């Protein structure tokens, strides 16, 4: 999407605007890896959607391709969580990001 605003750019502003509310933030668009998911979770998303990342494996390998891709993304997310000392998905902190 050449004209869309990247979720990572908008997330901090959305998080600030919703502070004090019960509204959950779901990030989508451009999430191709567990590393991308980590960044968006660290920036304030409560969850991420990875539809495009699993489309190609689905078309090429069916269910097994989707399972393999999700496991790969999970491993990438877990790897970064270990490297940065994040214990669970509720304790993400944008301070570990350098941008």
N, C-alpha and C positions, 0 to 999 in steps of 0.2 A: 504494500500500500504506500505509494510514493507521497501521499498527501496527509496521511494520518499522523497523529502525535504518538511517539513511542510510549508505551505504558510506563517505562522506567522514568521518563521525563515528567509525566503527569502524576505519578503515584504520591510523591511527598506532598504535593499541593492538595490532592484529594484527601489524603490521610489527615492533614491539618484541618481542612474544612469540615471533616466529619468527627473531629475529636469530641469526645463526650457523648457520642451517640452509639446506639447498638448496631448500626448498619455495618455489614460485612463487605469487604472489598474483594472482588474476584477479578484477577488480571488475566487478560487474554491478548493475543496478537504477538507473533514473533517468538514464541517460546519453543525453541528447538532442542533444548537440552536441559538436564538437571541443573546445569550451571546458570542458565537463564532463569529457571524457576527460583533458584536460590536468591538471585539478585532482586527479583520482584518481591519475594517474601521478606527479604531484609529491608526493602524500601517501604513495607507496610501492607502488602496484600495479605489477606487472610487465606486465600487459595488461588491457584492458577489453573488455567484451562489449556490443554495441550492438543487440541484437535488436529492442527496441521502437522504436528510432529509425528503423529501416528497414522496419518493418511497414506503416505507413501509405503510404509511397511504393510499396511492393511491391503493395499492394492497389489503389492508384489508377492506377499507371503501369507496373506489372510490372517486369521486369528493368531497363528504362531508368530508372525512378524510383529503384531501389536504387543503381544506378551514380551517378546524380546526387547522391543523399543522401550516399553515401560520399565522393565527391569534395568536397562541401561541408564535411563534417566534417573531412576531411583538411586542407582549406584553413584552417579555423578553428584546428585544432591547430597547423599550421605557423606561422600568424600569431602565436599566443601564444608559440611557441618562439622566433621571431625577436625579438619584443618583449622577452623576458626573457633572451636570450642562451643558450638551451639548444641545444646543437649536435646532439644525437641523443637517442634515447629512453632511453639508459643514463645520462644525466647530469641527470635531473630533480632539483630541489631544492625542498623545501617552503618554504624561506626566501623564495621569491618570492610566496607566498600571504599574503594579509592577511585574517584571519578572527577 
